[in-house]
Amino acid sequence: MNSILNIIKKLRPIHRVVLSIIISGLIFIIVPSELPVLPRILITWLGFAITYISICWITIFTMSVTEIIRKASIEDGSKTFVFLFVILASFACLFTVLLMVMGFNDKNISQWFMVLIAVGSMISSWALVHTLYTFHYAHLYYKTKGGKGLDYPGDEKPDYLDFAYFSFVMGCTFQVSDVEISSKEIRRVALFHGLLSFALNTFVVALTINIIAGLIH
């Protein structure tokens, strides 16, 4: 078990992407071809997102602060990688809402099935965005010696769970009351993150409205 965890911890972002693509590709092949294209694509995306998130969170839970300081830049990937991945996940959320609107008009598909994969895709897309930002904040913090840019309460060096706390609370409330931002670069990243989170949360509300309206009719 430990050897498997060590292998997963050593995976770079590109390796995680490749592994997730392979698994989602297998899922696409396994899914019955009788299903319409939109549900098949969403199920495939769901497989990709869950695989990638699972790998990331194994790293988040098992990597020590010492390892984070040494590998933060590697775990984050490039700025282009982070940006493109976040945009991909955001468009997946849009695609989910589109599927909900179109899918409820298809009488050949169970409404509850549509709800399940749509909600699952929305949640996984939302979680993927903030998981990516977890690694990005860690990289920005530890790219300077000793780490700076986010002032956490206490004297302990923050680990990935601390950065996940900052990222996900920012994603939920657009602010974190007990962590102060002291870096201009992180402040700008947090600004974009907050705006993106507002848009994603708006789509969650839109999805909920579509689900209720679809089930009523």
Secondary structure, DSSP 8 states (H G I E B T S, - for coil): -HHHHHHHHH--HHHHHHHHHHHHHHHHHHS-TTS-HHHHHHHHHHHHHHHHHHHHHHHHHH--HHHHHHHHHHHH--HHHHHHHHHHHHHHHHHHHHHHHHHTT-TTS-HHHHHHHHHHHHHHHHHHHHHHHHHHHHHHHHTSTT--SEE-SSSS---HHHHHHHHHHHHHHS--TT-EE--HHHHHHHHHHHHHHHHHHHHHHHHHHHHHHHHH-
